[in-house]
Structures are given as C-alpha cells and as structure tokens.
Amino acid sequence: MGKIRTYMKALLLLLLFFILEFFAVTVITAIFISMSVPYEEPQYQLVMLAVSNMLAICVMGWWYYFSVADS
C-alpha cells in the first residue's frame, strides 16, 4: 500500500502542476491579447517560459517541503 500511496502523491503533483500551468497560460495570454501583442513576439514566449519555470520551482519546492522533508 505504501508504493501505491507514493505513486499517487507523484501523480497528484503532476496534476496540480498542469492545472496551475493552464491557469497561468490563460491569464498571461489574456494579458497579452489585451495589450495587442501577437503570439509570435519573443516577449510572449519569454514570459511564458519564465512563468512556467517559476511555477515549477514553487510547486516542486512546496511539494518537497511538505511531503518529503516533513517525513
């Protein structure tokens, strides 16, 4: 039962990250559309990459701290 619980924790982390990423992309896309910036602009891609990396660092760090470091 312990291995199944560990796998479910890992899958939950992946699902949480995908949900956060979807909302971040939606918000950033809405901001860029309101500013009339085309998607091909390097700024759009740079902002998306930066937000994606920051979300990954925050989510993975938070998950590690509360699930692994507390054990």
mmCIF file as Biopython writes it, N, C-alpha, C and O atoms, coordinates in Angstrom:
data_model
#
loop_
_atom_site.group_PDB
_atom_site.id
_atom_site.type_symbol
_atom_site.label_atom_id
_atom_site.label_alt_id
_atom_site.label_comp_id
_atom_site.label_asym_id
_atom_site.label_entity_id
_atom_site.label_seq_id
_atom_site.pdbx_PDB_ins_code
_atom_site.Cartn_x
_atom_site.Cartn_y
_atom_site.Cartn_z
_atom_site.occupancy
_atom_site.B_iso_or_equiv
_atom_site.auth_seq_id
_atom_site.auth_asym_id
_atom_site.pdbx_PDB_model_num
ATOM 1   N N  . MET A ? 1  ? 0.826  -1.201 0.000   1.0 0.0 1  A 1 
ATOM 2   C CA . MET A ? 1  ? 0.000  0.000  0.000   1.0 0.0 1  A 1 
ATOM 3   C C  . MET A ? 1  ? 0.864  1.255  0.000   1.0 0.0 1  A 1 
ATOM 4   O O  . MET A ? 1  ? 0.430  2.301  -0.482  1.0 0.0 1  A 1 
ATOM 5   N N  . GLY A ? 2  ? 2.078  1.166  0.532   1.0 0.0 2  A 1 
ATOM 6   C CA . GLY A ? 2  ? 2.958  2.324  0.605   1.0 0.0 2  A 1 
ATOM 7   C C  . GLY A ? 2  ? 3.421  2.797  -0.758  1.0 0.0 2  A 1 
ATOM 8   O O  . GLY A ? 2  ? 3.531  3.999  -1.002  1.0 0.0 2  A 1 
ATOM 9   N N  . LYS A ? 3  ? 3.697  1.838  -1.660  1.0 0.0 3  A 1 
ATOM 10  C CA . LYS A ? 3  ? 4.147  2.224  -3.004  1.0 0.0 3  A 1 
ATOM 11  C C  . LYS A ? 3  ? 3.020  2.895  -3.786  1.0 0.0 3  A 1 
ATOM 12  O O  . LYS A ? 3  ? 3.253  3.860  -4.514  1.0 0.0 3  A 1 
ATOM 13  N N  . ILE A ? 4  ? 1.833  2.394  -3.637  1.0 0.0 4  A 1 
ATOM 14  C CA . ILE A ? 4  ? 0.693  2.986  -4.343  1.0 0.0 4  A 1 
ATOM 15  C C  . ILE A ? 4  ? 0.473  4.412  -3.856  1.0 0.0 4  A 1 
ATOM 16  O O  . ILE A ? 4  ? 0.201  5.308  -4.655  1.0 0.0 4  A 1 
ATOM 17  N N  . ARG A ? 5  ? 0.590  4.622  -2.558  1.0 0.0 5  A 1 
ATOM 18  C CA . ARG A ? 5  ? 0.426  5.965  -1.996  1.0 0.0 5  A 1 
ATOM 19  C C  . ARG A ? 5  ? 1.507  6.910  -2.522  1.0 0.0 5  A 1 
ATOM 20  O O  . ARG A ? 5  ? 1.226  8.070  -2.822  1.0 0.0 5  A 1 
ATOM 21  N N  . THR A ? 6  ? 2.734  6.418  -2.633  1.0 0.0 6  A 1 
ATOM 22  C CA . THR A ? 6  ? 3.825  7.231  -3.163  1.0 0.0 6  A 1 
ATOM 23  C C  . THR A ? 6  ? 3.575  7.591  -4.625  1.0 0.0 6  A 1 
ATOM 24  O O  . THR A ? 6  ? 3.803  8.732  -5.026  1.0 0.0 6  A 1 
ATOM 25  N N  . TYR A ? 7  ? 3.113  6.641  -5.419  1.0 0.0 7  A 1 
ATOM 26  C CA . TYR A ? 7  ? 2.810  6.915  -6.827  1.0 0.0 7  A 1 
ATOM 27  C C  . TYR A ? 7  ? 1.665  7.920  -6.964  1.0 0.0 7  A 1 
ATOM 28  O O  . TYR A ? 7  ? 1.696  8.792  -7.832  1.0 0.0 7  A 1 
ATOM 29  N N  . MET A ? 8  ? 0.666  7.792  -6.107  1.0 0.0 8  A 1 
ATOM 30  C CA . MET A ? 8  ? -0.459 8.731  -6.151  1.0 0.0 8  A 1 
ATOM 31  C C  . MET A ? 8  ? -0.007 10.142 -5.775  1.0 0.0 8  A 1 
ATOM 32  O O  . MET A ? 8  ? -0.488 11.117 -6.352  1.0 0.0 8  A 1 
ATOM 33  N N  . LYS A ? 9  ? 0.902  10.259 -4.823  1.0 0.0 9  A 1 
ATOM 34  C CA . LYS A ? 9  ? 1.443  11.573 -4.475  1.0 0.0 9  A 1 
ATOM 35  C C  . LYS A ? 9  ? 2.164  12.198 -5.667  1.0 0.0 9  A 1 
ATOM 36  O O  . LYS A ? 9  ? 2.023  13.391 -5.933  1.0 0.0 9  A 1 
ATOM 37  N N  . ALA A ? 10 ? 2.933  11.385 -6.376  1.0 0.0 10 A 1 
ATOM 38  C CA . ALA A ? 10 ? 3.660  11.888 -7.542  1.0 0.0 10 A 1 
ATOM 39  C C  . ALA A ? 10 ? 2.694  12.310 -8.644  1.0 0.0 10 A 1 
ATOM 40  O O  . ALA A ? 10 ? 2.891  13.347 -9.277  1.0 0.0 10 A 1 
ATOM 41  N N  . LEU A ? 11 ? 1.659  11.520 -8.878  1.0 0.0 11 A 1 
ATOM 42  C CA . LEU A ? 11 ? 0.684  11.869 -9.905  1.0 0.0 11 A 1 
ATOM 43  C C  . LEU A ? 11 ? -0.135 13.091 -9.513  1.0 0.0 11 A 1 
ATOM 44  O O  . LEU A ? 11 ? -0.502 13.892 -10.372 1.0 0.0 11 A 1 
ATOM 45  N N  . LEU A ? 12 ? -0.420 13.237 -8.238  1.0 0.0 12 A 1 
ATOM 46  C CA . LEU A ? 12 ? -1.138 14.412 -7.771  1.0 0.0 12 A 1 
ATOM 47  C C  . LEU A ? 12 ? -0.313 15.673 -7.994  1.0 0.0 12 A 1 
ATOM 48  O O  . LEU A ? 12 ? -0.852 16.713 -8.372  1.0 0.0 12 A 1 
ATOM 49  N N  . LEU A ? 13 ? 0.981  15.582 -7.762  1.0 0.0 13 A 1 
ATOM 50  C CA . LEU A ? 13 ? 1.875  16.702 -8.018  1.0 0.0 13 A 1 
ATOM 51  C C  . LEU A ? 13 ? 1.856  17.087 -9.494  1.0 0.0 13 A 1 
ATOM 52  O O  . LEU A ? 13 ? 1.785  18.269 -9.832  1.0 0.0 13 A 1 
ATOM 53  N N  . LEU A ? 14 ? 1.919  16.105 -10.355 1.0 0.0 14 A 1 
ATOM 54  C CA . LEU A ? 14 ? 1.881  16.363 -11.791 1.0 0.0 14 A 1 
ATOM 55  C C  . LEU A ? 14 ? 0.558  17.000 -12.198 1.0 0.0 14 A 1 
ATOM 56  O O  . LEU A ? 14 ? 0.544  17.949 -12.982 1.0 0.0 14 A 1 
ATOM 57  N N  . LEU A ? 15 ? -0.531 16.500 -11.685 1.0 0.0 15 A 1 
ATOM 58  C CA . LEU A ? 15 ? -1.846 17.061 -11.986 1.0 0.0 15 A 1 
ATOM 59  C C  . LEU A ? 15 ? -1.964 18.492 -11.479 1.0 0.0 15 A 1 
ATOM 60  O O  . LEU A ? 15 ? -2.480 19.359 -12.184 1.0 0.0 15 A 1 
ATOM 61  N N  . LEU A ? 16 ? -1.493 18.744 -10.268 1.0 0.0 16 A 1 
ATOM 62  C CA . LEU A ? 16 ? -1.515 20.092 -9.711  1.0 0.0 16 A 1 
ATOM 63  C C  . LEU A ? 16 ? -0.707 21.056 -10.570 1.0 0.0 16 A 1 
ATOM 64  O O  . LEU A ? 16 ? -1.140 22.180 -10.825 1.0 0.0 16 A 1 
ATOM 65  N N  . PHE A ? 17 ? 0.451  20.622 -11.011 1.0 0.0 17 A 1 
ATOM 66  C CA . PHE A ? 17 ? 1.281  21.482 -11.849 1.0 0.0 17 A 1 
ATOM 67  C C  . PHE A ? 17 ? 0.597  21.776 -13.183 1.0 0.0 17 A 1 
ATOM 68  O O  . PHE A ? 17 ? 0.635  22.914 -13.650 1.0 0.0 17 A 1 
ATOM 69  N N  . PHE A ? 18 ? -0.019 20.787 -13.797 1.0 0.0 18 A 1 
ATOM 70  C CA . PHE A ? 18 ? -0.719 21.024 -15.067 1.0 0.0 18 A 1 
ATOM 71  C C  . PHE A ? 18 ? -1.875 21.999 -14.903 1.0 0.0 18 A 1 
ATOM 72  O O  . PHE A ? 18 ? -2.100 22.844 -15.769 1.0 0.0 18 A 1 
ATOM 73  N N  . ILE A ? 19 ? -2.605 21.892 -13.808 1.0 0.0 19 A 1 
ATOM 74  C CA . ILE A ? 19 ? -3.710 22.811 -13.556 1.0 0.0 19 A 1 
ATOM 75  C C  . ILE A ? 19 ? -3.192 24.236 -13.368 1.0 0.0 19 A 1 
ATOM 76  O O  . ILE A ? 19 ? -3.734 25.176 -13.950 1.0 0.0 19 A 1 
ATOM 77  N N  . LEU A ? 20 ? -2.149 24.397 -12.561 1.0 0.0 20 A 1 
ATOM 78  C CA . LEU A ? 20 ? -1.557 25.726 -12.370 1.0 0.0 20 A 1 
ATOM 79  C C  . LEU A ? 20 ? -1.007 26.289 -13.670 1.0 0.0 20 A 1 
ATOM 80  O O  . LEU A ? 20 ? -1.170 27.476 -13.953 1.0 0.0 20 A 1 
ATOM 81  N N  . GLU A ? 21 ? -0.368 25.458 -14.449 1.0 0.0 21 A 1 
ATOM 82  C CA . GLU A ? 21 ? 0.195  25.892 -15.729 1.0 0.0 21 A 1 
ATOM 83  C C  . GLU A ? 21 ? -0.911 26.348 -16.674 1.0 0.0 21 A 1 
ATOM 84  O O  . GLU A ? 21 ? -0.753 27.351 -17.369 1.0 0.0 21 A 1 
ATOM 85  N N  . PHE A ? 22 ? -2.021 25.629 -16.708 1.0 0.0 22 A 1 
ATOM 86  C CA . PHE A ? 22 ? -3.144 26.007 -17.563 1.0 0.0 22 A 1 
ATOM 87  C C  . PHE A ? 22 ? -3.682 27.386 -17.181 1.0 0.0 22 A 1 
ATOM 88  O O  . PHE A ? 22 ? -3.929 28.223 -18.049 1.0 0.0 22 A 1 
ATOM 89  N N  . PHE A ? 23 ? -3.861 27.617 -15.887 1.0 0.0 23 A 1 
ATOM 90  C CA . PHE A ? 23 ? -4.369 28.915 -15.454 1.0 0.0 23 A 1 
ATOM 91  C C  . PHE A ? 23 ? -3.357 30.031 -15.706 1.0 0.0 23 A 1 
ATOM 92  O O  . PHE A ? 23 ? -3.746 31.144 -16.059 1.0 0.0 23 A 1 
ATOM 93  N N  . ALA A ? 24 ? -2.087 29.753 -15.532 1.0 0.0 24 A 1 
ATOM 94  C CA . ALA A ? 24 ? -1.061 30.761 -15.800 1.0 0.0 24 A 1 
ATOM 95  C C  . ALA A ? 24 ? -1.032 31.115 -17.282 1.0 0.0 24 A 1 
ATOM 96  O O  . ALA A ? 24 ? -0.943 32.290 -17.638 1.0 0.0 24 A 1 
ATOM 97  N N  . VAL A ? 25 ? -1.104 30.126 -18.130 1.0 0.0 25 A 1 
ATOM 98  C CA . VAL A ? 25 ? -1.111 30.382 -19.582 1.0 0.0 25 A 1 
ATOM 99  C C  . VAL A ? 25 ? -2.346 31.172 -19.968 1.0 0.0 25 A 1 
ATOM 100 O O  . VAL A ? 25 ? -2.265 32.087 -20.787 1.0 0.0 25 A 1 
ATOM 101 N N  . THR A ? 26 ? -3.475 30.835 -19.396 1.0 0.0 26 A 1 
ATOM 102 C CA . THR A ? 26 ? -4.715 31.550 -19.708 1.0 0.0 26 A 1 
ATOM 103 C C  . THR A ? 26 ? -4.622 33.017 -19.296 1.0 0.0 26 A 1 
ATOM 104 O O  . THR A ? 26 ? -4.999 33.902 -20.064 1.0 0.0 26 A 1 
ATOM 105 N N  . VAL A ? 27 ? -4.127 33.275 -18.099 1.0 0.0 27 A 1 
ATOM 106 C CA . VAL A ? 27 ? -4.018 34.657 -17.617 1.0 0.0 27 A 1 
ATOM 107 C C  . VAL A ? 27 ? -3.005 35.443 -18.449 1.0 0.0 27 A 1 
ATOM 108 O O  . VAL A ? 27 ? -3.286 36.574 -18.846 1.0 0.0 27 A 1 
ATOM 109 N N  . ILE A ? 28 ? -1.855 34.876 -18.715 1.0 0.0 28 A 1 
ATOM 110 C CA . ILE A ? 28 ? -0.836 35.588 -19.488 1.0 0.0 28 A 1 
ATOM 111 C C  . ILE A ? 28 ? -1.309 35.825 -20.916 1.0 0.0 28 A 1 
ATOM 112 O O  . ILE A ? 28 ? -1.067 36.893 -21.477 1.0 0.0 28 A 1 
ATOM 113 N N  . THR A ? 29 ? -1.968 34.858 -21.499 1.0 0.0 29 A 1 
ATOM 114 C CA . THR A ? 29 ? -2.500 35.039 -22.848 1.0 0.0 29 A 1 
ATOM 115 C C  . THR A ? 29 ? -3.539 36.152 -22.863 1.0 0.0 29 A 1 
ATOM 116 O O  . THR A ? 29 ? -3.554 36.968 -23.786 1.0 0.0 29 A 1 
ATOM 117 N N  . ALA A ? 30 ? -4.401 36.199 -21.865 1.0 0.0 30 A 1 
ATOM 118 C CA . ALA A ? 30 ? -5.404 37.267 -21.797 1.0 0.0 30 A 1 
ATOM 119 C C  . ALA A ? 30 ? -4.735 38.632 -21.660 1.0 0.0 30 A 1 
ATOM 120 O O  . ALA A ? 30 ? -5.178 39.605 -22.272 1.0 0.0 30 A 1 
ATOM 121 N N  . ILE A ? 31 ? -3.684 38.708 -20.871 1.0 0.0 31 A 1 
ATOM 122 C CA . ILE A ? 31 ? -2.964 39.977 -20.719 1.0 0.0 31 A 1 
ATOM 123 C C  . ILE A ? 31 ? -2.340 40.396 -22.032 1.0 0.0 31 A 1 
ATOM 124 O O  . ILE A ? 31 ? -2.438 41.560 -22.419 1.0 0.0 31 A 1 
ATOM 125 N N  . PHE A ? 32 ? -1.699 39.467 -22.724 1.0 0.0 32 A 1 
ATOM 126 C CA . PHE A ? 32 ? -1.065 39.814 -23.992 1.0 0.0 32 A 1 
ATOM 127 C C  . PHE A ? 32 ? -2.089 40.153 -25.067 1.0 0.0 32 A 1 
ATOM 128 O O  . PHE A ? 32 ? -1.830 41.009 -25.913 1.0 0.0 32 A 1 
ATOM 129 N N  . ILE A ? 33 ? -3.243 39.498 -25.050 1.0 0.0 33 A 1 
ATOM 130 C CA . ILE A ? 33 ? -4.295 39.840 -26.017 1.0 0.0 33 A 1 
ATOM 131 C C  . ILE A ? 33 ? -4.807 41.245 -25.742 1.0 0.0 33 A 1 
ATOM 132 O O  . ILE A ? 33 ? -5.045 42.015 -26.673 1.0 0.0 33 A 1 
ATOM 133 N N  . SER A ? 34 ? -4.980 41.585 -24.465 1.0 0.0 34 A 1 
ATOM 134 C CA . SER A ? 34 ? -5.471 42.923 -24.137 1.0 0.0 34 A 1 
ATOM 135 C C  . SER A ? 34 ? -4.449 43.999 -24.507 1.0 0.0 34 A 1 
ATOM 136 O O  . SER A ? 34 ? -4.822 45.143 -24.768 1.0 0.0 34 A 1 
ATOM 137 N N  . MET A ? 35 ? -3.171 43.641 -24.532 1.0 0.0 35 A 1 
ATOM 138 C CA . MET A ? 35 ? -2.131 44.593 -24.930 1.0 0.0 35 A 1 
ATOM 139 C C  . MET A ? 35 ? -1.878 44.569 -26.435 1.0 0.0 35 A 1 
ATOM 140 O O  . MET A ? 35 ? -1.024 45.303 -26.932 1.0 0.0 35 A 1 
ATOM 141 N N  . SER A ? 36 ? -2.614 43.732 -27.159 1.0 0.0 36 A 1 
ATOM 142 C CA . SER A ? 36 ? -2.494 43.580 -28.614 1.0 0.0 36 A 1 
ATOM 143 C C  . SER A ? 36 ? -1.090 43.150 -29.033 1.0 0.0 36 A 1 
ATOM 144 O O  . SER A ? 36 ? -0.554 43.655 -30.020 1.0 0.0 36 A 1 
ATOM 145 N N  . VAL A ? 37 ? -0.509 42.241 -28.302 1.0 0.0 37 A 1 
ATOM 146 C CA . VAL A ? 37 ? 0.805  41.687 -28.649 1.0 0.0 37 A 1 
ATOM 147 C C  . VAL A ? 37 ? 0.579  40.347 -29.339 1.0 0.0 37 A 1 
ATOM 148 O O  . VAL A ? 37 ? -0.097 39.478 -28.788 1.0 0.0 37 A 1 
ATOM 149 N N  . PRO A ? 38 ? 1.137  40.165 -30.543 1.0 0.0 38 A 1 
ATOM 150 C CA . PRO A ? 38 ? 0.956  38.876 -31.232 1.0 0.0 38 A 1 
ATOM 151 C C  . PRO A ? 38 ? 1.714  37.751 -30.522 1.0 0.0 38 A 1 
ATOM 152 O O  . PRO A ? 38 ? 2.707  37.990 -29.834 1.0 0.0 38 A 1 
ATOM 153 N N  . TYR A ? 39 ? 1.227  36.529 -30.702 1.0 0.0 39 A 1 
ATOM 154 C CA . TYR A ? 39 ? 1.826  35.373 -30.035 1.0 0.0 39 A 1 
ATOM 155 C C  . TYR A ? 39 ? 3.245  35.075 -30.516 1.0 0.0 39 A 1 
ATOM 156 O O  . TYR A ? 39 ? 4.015  34.428 -29.806 1.0 0.0 39 A 1 
ATOM 157 N N  . GLU A ? 40 ? 3.589  35.534 -31.696 1.0 0.0 40 A 1 
ATOM 158 C CA . GLU A ? 40 ? 4.914  35.242 -32.247 1.0 0.0 40 A 1 
ATOM 159 C C  . GLU A ? 40 ? 6.004  36.125 -31.648 1.0 0.0 40 A 1 
ATOM 160 O O  . GLU A ? 40 ? 7.189  35.893 -31.889 1.0 0.0 40 A 1 
ATOM 161 N N  . GLU A ? 41 ? 5.625  37.112 -30.889 1.0 0.0 41 A 1 
ATOM 162 C CA . GLU A ? 41 ? 6.607  38.015 -30.296 1.0 0.0 41 A 1 
ATOM 163 C C  . GLU A ? 41 ? 7.476  37.269 -29.293 1.0 0.0 41 A 1 
ATOM 164 O O  . GLU A ? 41 ? 6.983  36.425 -28.545 1.0 0.0 41 A 1 
ATOM 165 N N  . PRO A ? 42 ? 8.770  37.580 -29.277 1.0 0.0 42 A 1 
ATOM 166 C CA . PRO A ? 42 ? 9.657  36.910 -28.310 1.0 0.0 42 A 1 
ATOM 167 C C  . PRO A ? 42 ? 9.297  37.212 -26.854 1.0 0.0 42 A 1 
ATOM 168 O O  . PRO A ? 42 ? 9.552  36.392 -25.972 1.0 0.0 42 A 1 
ATOM 169 N N  . GLN A ? 43 ? 8.708  38.380 -26.598 1.0 0.0 43 A 1 
ATOM 170 C CA . GLN A ? 43 ? 8.338  38.711 -25.221 1.0 0.0 43 A 1 
ATOM 171 C C  . GLN A ? 43 ? 7.300  37.725 -24.687 1.0 0.0 43 A 1 
ATOM 172 O O  . GLN A ? 43 ? 7.373  37.311 -23.530 1.0 0.0 43 A 1 
ATOM 173 N N  . TYR A ? 44 ? 6.341  37.353 -25.523 1.0 0.0 44 A 1 
ATOM 174 C CA . TYR A ? 44 ? 5.307  36.413 -25.111 1.0 0.0 44 A 1 
ATOM 175 C C  . TYR A ? 44 ? 5.933  35.082 -24.732 1.0 0.0 44 A 1 
ATOM 176 O O  . TYR A ? 44 ? 5.615  34.513 -23.688 1.0 0.0 44 A 1 
ATOM 177 N N  . GLN A ? 45 ? 6.820  34.589 -25.577 1.0 0.0 45 A 1 
ATOM 178 C CA . GLN A ? 45 ? 7.459  33.310 -25.318 1.0 0.0 45 A 1 
ATOM 179 C C  . GLN A ? 45 ? 8.360  33.374 -24.089 1.0 0.0 45 A 1 
ATOM 180 O O  . GLN A ? 45 ? 8.427  32.421 -23.312 1.0 0.0 45 A 1 
ATOM 181 N N  . LEU A ? 46 ? 9.046  34.492 -23.917 1.0 0.0 46 A 1 
ATOM 182 C CA . LEU A ? 46 ? 9.924  34.655 -22.765 1.0 0.0 46 A 1 
ATOM 183 C C  . LEU A ? 46 ? 9.121  34.700 -21.465 1.0 0.0 46 A 1 
ATOM 184 O O  . LEU A ? 46 ? 9.509  34.087 -20.470 1.0 0.0 46 A 1 
ATOM 185 N N  . VAL A ? 47 ? 8.020  35.413 -21.476 1.0 0.0 47 A 1 
ATOM 186 C CA . VAL A ? 47 ? 7.180  35.494 -20.283 1.0 0.0 47 A 1 
ATOM 187 C C  . VAL A ? 47 ? 6.591  34.120 -19.962 1.0 0.0 47 A 1 
ATOM 188 O O  . VAL A ? 47 ? 6.561  33.721 -18.798 1.0 0.0 47 A 1 
ATOM 189 N N  . MET A ? 48 ? 6.131  33.406 -20.963 1.0 0.0 48 A 1 
ATOM 190 C CA . MET A ? 48 ? 5.578  32.075 -20.736 1.0 0.0 48 A 1 
ATOM 191 C C  . MET A ? 48 ? 6.626  31.128 -20.157 1.0 0.0 48 A 1 
ATOM 192 O O  . MET A ? 48 ? 6.325  30.345 -19.255 1.0 0.0 48 A 1 
ATOM 193 N N  . LEU A ? 49 ? 7.842  31.195 -20.666 1.0 0.0 49 A 1 
ATOM 194 C CA . LEU A ? 49 ? 8.913  30.345 -20.159 1.0 0.0 49 A 1 
ATOM 195 C C  . LEU A ? 49 ? 9.264  30.705 -18.718 1.0 0.0 49 A 1 
ATOM 196 O O  . LEU A ? 49 ? 9.453  29.820 -17.883 1.0 0.0 49 A 1 
ATOM 197 N N  . ALA A ? 50 ? 9.350  31.989 -18.430 1.0 0.0 50 A 1 
ATOM 198 C CA . ALA A ? 50 ? 9.688  32.426 -17.075 1.0 0.0 50 A 1 
ATOM 199 C C  . ALA A ? 50 ? 8.610  32.019 -16.077 1.0 0.0 50 A 1 
ATOM 200 O O  . ALA A ? 50 ? 8.919  31.529 -14.990 1.0 0.0 50 A 1 
ATOM 201 N N  . VAL A ? 51 ? 7.362  32.218 -16.440 1.0 0.0 51 A 1 
ATOM 202 C CA . VAL A ? 51 ? 6.263  31.842 -15.539 1.0 0.0 51 A 1 
ATOM 203 C C  . VAL A ? 51 ? 6.231  30.330 -15.340 1.0 0.0 51 A 1 
ATOM 204 O O  . VAL A ? 51 ? 6.012  29.853 -14.226 1.0 0.0 51 A 1 
ATOM 205 N N  . SER A ? 52 ? 6.443  29.589 -16.395 1.0 0.0 52 A 1 
ATOM 206 C CA . SER A ? 52 ? 6.462  28.141 -16.292 1.0 0.0 52 A 1 
ATOM 207 C C  . SER A ? 52 ? 7.572  27.666 -15.356 1.0 0.0 52 A 1 
ATOM 208 O O  . SER A ? 52 ? 7.352  26.785 -14.525 1.0 0.0 52 A 1 
ATOM 209 N N  . ASN A ? 53 ? 8.749  28.242 -15.491 1.0 0.0 53 A 1 
ATOM 210 C CA . ASN A ? 53 ? 9.858  27.848 -14.626 1.0 0.0 53 A 1 
ATOM 211 C C  . ASN A ? 53 ? 9.615  28.247 -13.173 1.0 0.0 53 A 1 
ATOM 212 O O  . ASN A ? 53 ? 9.919  27.474 -12.264 1.0 0.0 53 A 1 
ATOM 213 N N  . MET A ? 54 ? 9.081  29.420 -12.946 1.0 0.0 54 A 1 
ATOM 214 C CA . MET A ? 54 ? 8.810  29.859 -11.573 1.0 0.0 54 A 1 
ATOM 215 C C  . MET A ? 54 ? 7.717  28.997 -10.929 1.0 0.0 54 A 1 
ATOM 216 O O  . MET A ? 54 ? 7.806  28.662 -9.748  1.0 0.0 54 A 1 
ATOM 217 N N  . LEU A ? 55 ? 6.702  28.645 -11.694 1.0 0.0 55 A 1 
ATOM 218 C CA . LEU A ? 55 ? 5.667  27.754 -11.162 1.0 0.0 55 A 1 
ATOM 219 C C  . LEU A ? 55 ? 6.247  26.390 -10.822 1.0 0.0 55 A 1 
ATOM 220 O O  . LEU A ? 55 ? 5.916  25.811 -9.788  1.0 0.0 55 A 1 
ATOM 221 N N  . ALA A ? 56 ? 7.101  25.882 -11.681 1.0 0.0 56 A 1 
ATOM 222 C CA . ALA A ? 56 ? 7.717  24.581 -11.420 1.0 0.0 56 A 1 
ATOM 223 C C  . ALA A ? 56 ? 8.553  24.625 -10.149 1.0 0.0 56 A 1 
ATOM 224 O O  . ALA A ? 56 ? 8.464  23.719 -9.321  1.0 0.0 56 A 1 
ATOM 225 N N  . ILE A ? 57 ? 9.353  25.653 -9.986  1.0 0.0 57 A 1 
ATOM 226 C CA . ILE A ? 57 ? 10.189 25.783 -8.792  1.0 0.0 57 A 1 
ATOM 227 C C  . ILE A ? 57 ? 9.323  25.887 -7.544  1.0 0.0 57 A 1 
ATOM 228 O O  . ILE A ? 57 ? 9.589  25.218 -6.546  1.0 0.0 57 A 1 
ATOM 229 N N  . CYS A ? 58 ? 8.300  26.712 -7.592  1.0 0.0 58 A 1 
ATOM 230 C CA . CYS A ? 58 ? 7.441  26.897 -6.411  1.0 0.0 58 A 1 
ATOM 231 C C  . CYS A ? 58 ? 6.664  25.634 -6.065  1.0 0.0 58 A 1 
ATOM 232 O O  . CYS A ? 58 ? 6.645  25.216 -4.907  1.0 0.0 58 A 1 
ATOM 233 N N  . VAL A ? 59 ? 6.032  25.030 -7.047  1.0 0.0 59 A 1 
ATOM 234 C CA . VAL A ? 59 ? 5.211  23.851 -6.788  1.0 0.0 59 A 1 
ATOM 235 C C  . VAL A ? 59 ? 6.072  22.678 -6.343  1.0 0.0 59 A 1 
ATOM 236 O O  . VAL A ? 59 ? 5.738  21.997 -5.373  1.0 0.0 59 A 1 
ATOM 237 N N  . MET A ? 60 ? 7.173  22.436 -7.037  1.0 0.0 60 A 1 
ATOM 238 C CA . MET A ? 60 ? 8.028  21.309 -6.667  1.0 0.0 60 A 1 
ATOM 239 C C  . MET A ? 60 ? 8.678  21.540 -5.303  1.0 0.0 60 A 1 
ATOM 240 O O  . MET A ? 60 ? 8.793  20.603 -4.513  1.0 0.0 60 A 1 
ATOM 241 N N  . GLY A ? 61 ? 9.100  22.757 -5.018  1.0 0.0 61 A 1 
ATOM 242 C CA . GLY A ? 61 ? 9.689  23.057 -3.721  1.0 0.0 61 A 1 
ATOM 243 C C  . GLY A ? 61 ? 8.690  22.915 -2.592  1.0 0.0 61 A 1 
ATOM 244 O O  . GLY A ? 61 ? 9.003  22.351 -1.544  1.0 0.0 61 A 1 
ATOM 245 N N  . TRP A ? 62 ? 7.488  23.427 -2.804  1.0 0.0 62 A 1 
ATOM 246 C CA . TRP A ? 62 ? 6.428  23.312 -1.803  1.0 0.0 62 A 1 
ATOM 247 C C  . TRP A ? 62 ? 6.091  21.848 -1.556  1.0 0.0 62 A 1 
ATOM 248 O O  . TRP A ? 62 ? 5.958  21.413 -0.413  1.0 0.0 62 A 1 
ATOM 249 N N  . TRP A ? 63 ? 5.957  21.102 -2.634  1.0 0.0 63 A 1 
ATOM 250 C CA . TRP A ? 63 ? 5.611  19.690 -2.511  1.0 0.0 63 A 1 
ATOM 251 C C  . TRP A ? 63 ? 6.718  18.923 -1.784  1.0 0.0 63 A 1 
ATOM 252 O O  . TRP A ? 63 ? 6.427  18.092 -0.925  1.0 0.0 63 A 1 
ATOM 253 N N  . TYR A ? 64 ? 7.960  19.186 -2.111  1.0 0.0 64 A 1 
ATOM 254 C CA . TYR A ? 64 ? 9.072  18.513 -1.455  1.0 0.0 64 A 1 
ATOM 255 C C  . TYR A ? 64 ? 9.099  18.850 0.032   1.0 0.0 64 A 1 
ATOM 256 O O  . TYR A ? 64 ? 9.280  17.966 0.869   1.0 0.0 64 A 1 
ATOM 257 N N  . TYR A ? 65 ? 8.921  20.118 0.357   1.0 0.0 65 A 1 
ATOM 258 C CA . TYR A ? 65 ? 8.986  20.538 1.747   1.0 0.0 65 A 1 
ATOM 259 C C  . TYR A ? 65 ? 7.926  19.860 2.596   1.0 0.0 65 A 1 
ATOM 260 O O  . TYR A ? 65 ? 8.216  19.386 3.694   1.0 0.0 65 A 1 
ATOM 261 N N  . PHE A ? 66 ? 6.693  19.810 2.092   1.0 0.0 66 A 1 
ATOM 262 C CA . PHE A ? 66 ? 5.605  19.279 2.904   1.0 0.0 66 A 1 
ATOM 263 C C  . PHE A ? 66 ? 5.453  17.756 2.828   1.0 0.0 66 A 1 
ATOM 264 O O  . PHE A ? 66 ? 4.899  17.158 3.751   1.0 0.0 66 A 1 
ATOM 265 N N  . SER A ? 67 ? 5.924  17.120 1.769   1.0 0.0 67 A 1 
ATOM 266 C CA . SER A ? 67 ? 5.725  15.681 1.693   1.0 0.0 67 A 1 
ATOM 267 C C  . SER A ? 67 ? 6.989  14.885 1.995   1.0 0.0 67 A 1 
ATOM 268 O O  . SER A ? 67 ? 6.900  13.780 2.531   1.0 0.0 67 A 1 
ATOM 269 N N  . VAL A ? 68 ? 8.146  15.411 1.670   1.0 0.0 68 A 1 
ATOM 270 C CA . VAL A ? 68 ? 9.364  14.639 1.877   1.0 0.0 68 A 1 
ATOM 271 C C  . VAL A ? 68 ? 10.130 15.124 3.106   1.0 0.0 68 A 1 
ATOM 272 O O  . VAL A ? 68 ? 10.548 14.314 3.934   1.0 0.0 68 A 1 
ATOM 273 N N  . ALA A ? 69 ? 10.315 16.428 3.230   1.0 0.0 69 A 1 
ATOM 274 C CA . ALA A ? 69 ? 11.119 16.969 4.324   1.0 0.0 69 A 1 
ATOM 275 C C  . ALA A ? 69 ? 10.437 16.790 5.678   1.0 0.0 69 A 1 
ATOM 276 O O  . ALA A ? 69 ? 11.124 16.667 6.692   1.0 0.0 69 A 1 
ATOM 277 N N  . ASP A ? 70 ? 9.123  16.773 5.720   1.0 0.0 70 A 1 
ATOM 278 C CA . ASP A ? 70 ? 8.414  16.588 6.994   1.0 0.0 70 A 1 
ATOM 279 C C  . ASP A ? 70 ? 8.455  15.151 7.491   1.0 0.0 70 A 1 
ATOM 280 O O  . ASP A ? 70 ? 8.302  14.906 8.687   1.0 0.0 70 A 1 
ATOM 281 N N  . SER A ? 71 ? 8.658  14.209 6.598   1.0 0.0 71 A 1 
ATOM 282 C CA . SER A ? 71 ? 8.607  12.783 6.970   1.0 0.0 71 A 1 
ATOM 283 C C  . SER A ? 71 ? 9.721  12.359 7.870   1.0 0.0 71 A 1 
ATOM 284 O O  . SER A ? 71 ? 9.795  11.192 8.255   1.0 0.0 71 A 1 
#
